[in-house]
Amino acid sequence: MGSKAVKLDDTTYDRLKALGEARKRSPHWLMKEAIRQFLEREEEAEHIRRDTLERWARFAATSEAVSHEVVEAWLETWGTDREGKCPVP
């Protein structure tokens, strides 16, 4: 497992150290956790962005869409015994 150094200014490190003491965690643990959470959030955002662009390209190429009314009617069935499958164009 590789390791790289993160350079922090003194003020940021002092804040990190104080928070670590309050949480009974090391500054290193807090940095790793913050980076892990950041990566998960940003990777999910990137996935959503790519998915949105793919859907837009498909719509632009075909003009196929599901109307608001059809989606709304489908959503009204959620949680009932008549819940249907997601409508597709």
C-alpha positions as CSV (number, residue, x, y, z in Angstrom):
1,M,0.0,0.0,0.0
2,G,1.5,3.3,-1.1
3,S,1.7,6.3,1.1
4,K,1.9,10.0,0.2
5,A,2.4,13.0,2.4
6,V,-0.2,15.7,2.7
7,K,1.2,19.1,3.6
8,L,-1.0,21.2,5.8
9,D,-0.6,24.8,7.0
10,D,-0.1,25.1,10.8
11,T,-3.6,26.5,11.4
12,T,-5.3,23.6,9.6
13,Y,-3.2,21.0,11.3
14,D,-3.9,22.6,14.7
15,R,-7.6,22.4,14.0
16,L,-7.3,18.8,12.9
17,K,-5.3,17.9,16.0
18,A,-7.9,19.6,18.3
19,L,-10.8,17.8,16.6
20,G,-8.9,14.5,16.8
21,E,-8.4,15.0,20.5
22,A,-12.1,15.7,21.0
23,R,-13.0,12.6,19.0
24,K,-10.3,10.5,20.4
25,R,-8.9,9.9,16.9
26,S,-5.5,10.7,15.4
27,P,-5.1,13.5,12.8
28,H,-4.0,10.8,10.4
29,W,-7.3,8.8,10.9
30,L,-9.4,12.0,10.4
31,M,-7.5,12.8,7.2
32,K,-8.0,9.3,5.8
33,E,-11.7,9.3,6.7
34,A,-12.2,12.7,5.2
35,I,-10.5,11.7,2.0
36,R,-12.5,8.4,1.8
37,Q,-15.8,10.2,2.3
38,F,-14.8,12.8,-0.3
39,L,-13.9,10.2,-2.9
40,E,-17.1,8.3,-2.3
41,R,-19.2,11.5,-2.7
42,E,-17.3,12.7,-5.8
43,E,-17.2,9.3,-7.5
44,E,-21.0,9.1,-7.1
45,A,-21.4,12.6,-8.4
46,E,-19.3,11.7,-11.4
47,H,-21.3,8.5,-12.0
48,I,-24.5,10.6,-11.9
49,R,-23.0,13.2,-14.3
50,R,-22.0,10.5,-16.8
51,D,-25.4,8.8,-16.6
52,T,-27.1,12.1,-17.1
53,L,-25.0,12.9,-20.2
54,E,-25.7,9.4,-21.6
55,R,-29.4,9.8,-21.1
56,W,-29.4,13.3,-22.6
57,A,-27.5,12.0,-25.7
58,R,-30.0,9.1,-26.0
59,F,-32.9,11.6,-25.8
60,A,-31.2,13.9,-28.3
61,A,-30.7,11.1,-30.8
62,T,-34.2,9.5,-30.4
63,S,-36.5,12.2,-28.9
64,E,-38.0,9.4,-26.9
65,A,-39.2,10.3,-23.4
66,V,-41.7,9.3,-20.7
67,S,-44.3,12.0,-20.0
68,H,-44.6,13.6,-16.6
69,E,-48.1,12.3,-16.4
70,V,-47.0,8.7,-17.0
71,V,-44.2,8.9,-14.4
72,E,-46.6,10.6,-11.9
73,A,-49.2,7.8,-12.3
74,W,-46.5,5.2,-11.8
75,L,-45.2,6.9,-8.7
76,E,-48.7,6.9,-7.3
77,T,-48.6,3.1,-7.3
78,W,-45.5,2.9,-5.1
79,G,-46.1,1.1,-1.9
80,T,-49.4,-0.4,-3.1
81,D,-50.3,-3.9,-4.2
82,R,-50.6,-2.6,-7.8
83,E,-47.0,-1.2,-8.0
84,G,-45.8,-1.3,-11.6
85,K,-42.5,-1.4,-13.3
86,C,-40.7,1.8,-14.2
87,P,-42.1,3.2,-17.5
88,V,-39.9,3.3,-20.5
89,P,-40.3,5.2,-23.7
